């Protein structure tokens, strides 16, 4: 039991420092356009209701330095996780240029 507890603490410490940016997810005043390729990649990953809700959300991307739709952020290589209305971002390369409309 003690080995499991100590292993979980190590994982928690590793997860707590692997991101560079914490970005708030917010409701967009006007939903951003999402490219068809992004929508197609999400099929099977999330349900239709969840995708419809996420289309109405946006984030201020620290990599692109502009507002992007959450679905573009979700498929970005720098996306790590979404926790309690915040996105943890690795800060590496951003989403492909053709996704930024």
Number of C-alpha atoms within 10 A of each C-alpha: 5 7 8 9 9 11 10 12 12 12 10 11 10 11 11 10 9 12 18 13 17 17 16 16 19 16 15 16 9 9 15 19 15 17 14 10 10 14 14 10 10 16 11 8 10 10 10 12 9 10 16 12 11 18 20 18 19 23 21 17 22 15 15 14 9 10 15 23 26 27 23 23 22 19 17 17 15 20 21 18 13 15 11 7 9 15 22 19 25 19 18 13 12 20 20 11 8 8 17 16 10
